């Protein structure tokens, strides 16, 4: 019979396995620094290797750096969907305007998406979405439009904050 000290303890093996797994996972993580509500990629040597908080760019989420280091328009923002006569049938916000245009193009091929404002700030998107929703009653579901809900619930405690952020967009 083997002495107790020489028997393999499954808990030790499990602990060893978890330690190796954690070390491998940690070696593949990207460093991130936070100084704002959202992140935009910072390019290093033409590759996405690091992150920088968007407020440091001085654009409040209105621009991001591309692979060459140049500033480009934000990826997200607010939009309106219009029919052939130019009547707004939907208002909305997204973190990726190109993707949303493709999605809505497949679902509503007879309508055209027009970008209202570009921003990657979620607060500004919400406020601006509510303003364009209010300005376009033809988009409301009760009037035959595609908007079923408000951009911001009237009871939302941060409603005024969102509306202010949306109205400060250029």
C-alpha positions as CSV (number, residue, x, y, z in Angstrom):
1,X,0.0,0.0,0.0
2,X,1.3,3.5,-0.9
3,X,1.9,6.1,1.8
4,X,-0.7,8.9,1.8
5,X,1.9,11.5,0.7
6,X,2.7,9.7,-2.6
7,X,-1.0,9.4,-3.7
8,X,-2.0,11.9,-6.4
9,X,-4.5,14.4,-4.9
10,X,-7.0,15.5,-7.6
11,X,-7.4,18.9,-5.9
12,X,-3.7,19.6,-6.4
13,X,-4.0,18.7,-10.1
14,X,-7.1,20.9,-10.5
15,X,-5.4,23.8,-8.8
16,X,-2.3,23.4,-11.0
17,X,-4.5,23.3,-14.1
18,X,-6.5,26.4,-13.2
19,X,-3.3,28.3,-12.5
20,X,-1.8,27.4,-15.9
21,X,-5.1,28.4,-17.6
22,X,-5.3,31.7,-15.7
23,X,-1.7,32.5,-16.7
24,X,-2.3,31.8,-20.3
25,X,-5.5,33.8,-20.4
26,X,-3.8,36.8,-18.7
27,X,-1.0,36.8,-21.3
28,X,-3.5,37.3,-24.1
29,X,-5.5,40.1,-22.6
30,X,-5.1,43.6,-23.9
31,X,-4.5,46.4,-21.5
32,X,-7.3,49.0,-21.3
33,X,-7.4,52.3,-19.6
34,X,-10.6,54.0,-18.7
35,X,-11.2,57.7,-18.3
36,X,-14.6,58.0,-20.0
37,X,-17.8,56.1,-20.6
38,X,-16.6,54.3,-23.7
39,X,-13.5,53.2,-25.6
40,X,-12.2,53.8,-29.0
41,X,-9.3,51.9,-30.6
42,X,-5.9,53.5,-30.6
43,X,-3.7,52.2,-33.3
44,X,0.0,51.2,-32.9
45,X,2.0,50.2,-35.9
46,X,-1.1,49.9,-38.1
47,X,-2.7,47.2,-35.9
48,X,-5.2,47.4,-33.1
49,X,-3.0,46.8,-30.2
50,X,-4.1,49.1,-27.5
51,X,-7.1,51.1,-26.2
52,X,-7.5,54.7,-25.3
53,X,-10.5,56.4,-23.8
54,X,-12.4,58.5,-26.3
55,X,-12.6,61.7,-24.2
56,X,-8.8,62.0,-24.5
57,X,-9.2,62.5,-28.2
58,X,-11.0,65.8,-27.5
59,X,-13.9,64.9,-29.7
60,X,-16.3,63.5,-27.2
61,X,-16.8,60.3,-29.2
62,X,-17.3,62.2,-32.5
63,X,-14.1,60.8,-34.1
64,X,-11.8,57.9,-33.8
65,X,-8.3,57.1,-35.1
66,X,-8.0,54.8,-38.1
67,X,-5.1,52.5,-38.9
68,X,-3.0,55.4,-40.2
69,X,-3.6,57.5,-37.1
70,X,-5.9,59.9,-38.9
71,X,-9.2,61.0,-37.2
72,X,-12.3,59.7,-38.8
73,X,-16.0,60.0,-38.1
74,X,-17.6,58.0,-35.4
75,X,-19.0,54.5,-36.2
76,X,-22.3,55.0,-34.4
77,X,-25.0,57.6,-34.3
78,X,-28.6,58.4,-35.0
79,X,-30.6,57.9,-38.2
80,X,-34.0,58.2,-39.9
81,X,-35.5,55.8,-42.3
82,X,-37.4,57.4,-45.1
83,X,-39.8,56.1,-47.8
84,X,-39.7,57.0,-51.5
85,X,-41.7,60.2,-50.8
86,X,-39.2,61.3,-48.1
87,X,-41.6,60.6,-45.2
88,X,-39.8,59.4,-42.0
89,X,-41.1,56.0,-41.0
90,X,-38.5,55.1,-38.4
91,X,-35.9,56.9,-36.1
92,X,-33.2,55.2,-34.2
93,X,-29.7,54.9,-32.8
94,X,-26.9,52.4,-33.2
95,X,-23.3,51.8,-32.4
96,X,-22.6,50.8,-36.1
97,X,-24.4,52.8,-38.7
98,X,-23.1,50.7,-41.6
99,X,-24.4,47.5,-40.1
100,X,-27.8,49.0,-39.3
101,X,-28.1,50.4,-42.8
102,X,-27.5,46.8,-44.2
103,X,-30.0,45.3,-41.7
104,X,-32.7,47.8,-42.5
105,X,-32.0,47.6,-46.2
106,X,-32.7,43.9,-46.2
107,X,-35.8,44.3,-44.0
108,X,-37.2,47.4,-45.8
109,X,-35.7,47.6,-49.3
110,X,-38.1,50.3,-50.3
111,X,-36.8,52.7,-47.7
112,X,-33.6,54.7,-47.4
113,X,-31.5,55.2,-44.2
114,X,-30.2,58.8,-43.7
115,X,-27.6,59.5,-41.0
116,X,-28.8,62.2,-38.7
117,X,-25.8,62.7,-36.3
118,X,-22.6,60.6,-35.8
119,X,-21.4,59.9,-32.3
120,X,-20.2,57.0,-30.3
121,X,-21.5,58.5,-27.1
122,X,-24.5,56.4,-25.9
123,X,-25.9,59.2,-23.8
124,X,-25.9,61.6,-26.8
125,X,-27.4,58.9,-29.1
126,X,-30.2,58.4,-26.7
127,X,-31.0,62.1,-26.3
128,X,-30.8,62.8,-30.1
129,X,-32.9,59.7,-30.8
130,X,-35.7,61.0,-28.6
131,X,-35.5,64.5,-30.2
132,X,-35.8,63.1,-33.7
133,X,-38.5,60.7,-32.6
134,X,-40.6,63.6,-31.2
135,X,-39.9,65.7,-34.3
136,X,-41.2,62.9,-36.7
137,X,-44.7,61.8,-35.6
138,X,-45.0,59.9,-38.9
139,X,-42.5,57.4,-37.4
140,X,-44.7,56.6,-34.4
141,X,-46.5,53.2,-34.6
142,X,-49.9,54.7,-33.9
143,X,-49.4,56.8,-37.0
144,X,-48.4,53.9,-39.2
145,X,-44.6,54.2,-38.6
146,X,-42.1,51.6,-37.3
147,X,-41.2,53.2,-33.9
148,X,-43.0,51.3,-31.2
149,X,-41.4,53.0,-28.2
150,X,-39.7,56.3,-27.2
151,X,-36.0,56.5,-27.2
152,X,-36.1,57.5,-23.5
153,X,-38.8,56.4,-21.1
154,X,-40.5,59.6,-19.8
155,X,-39.9,58.2,-16.2
156,X,-36.2,57.6,-16.8
157,X,-34.3,59.6,-14.1
158,X,-31.5,60.4,-16.5
159,X,-33.8,61.7,-19.3
160,X,-32.7,65.3,-18.9
161,X,-29.0,64.3,-19.0
162,X,-29.5,62.3,-22.2
163,X,-31.5,65.1,-23.9
164,X,-28.8,67.6,-22.9
165,X,-26.0,65.4,-24.3
166,X,-28.0,64.9,-27.6
167,X,-28.6,68.6,-28.0
168,X,-24.9,69.4,-27.5
169,X,-24.0,67.5,-30.7
170,X,-22.7,69.6,-33.5
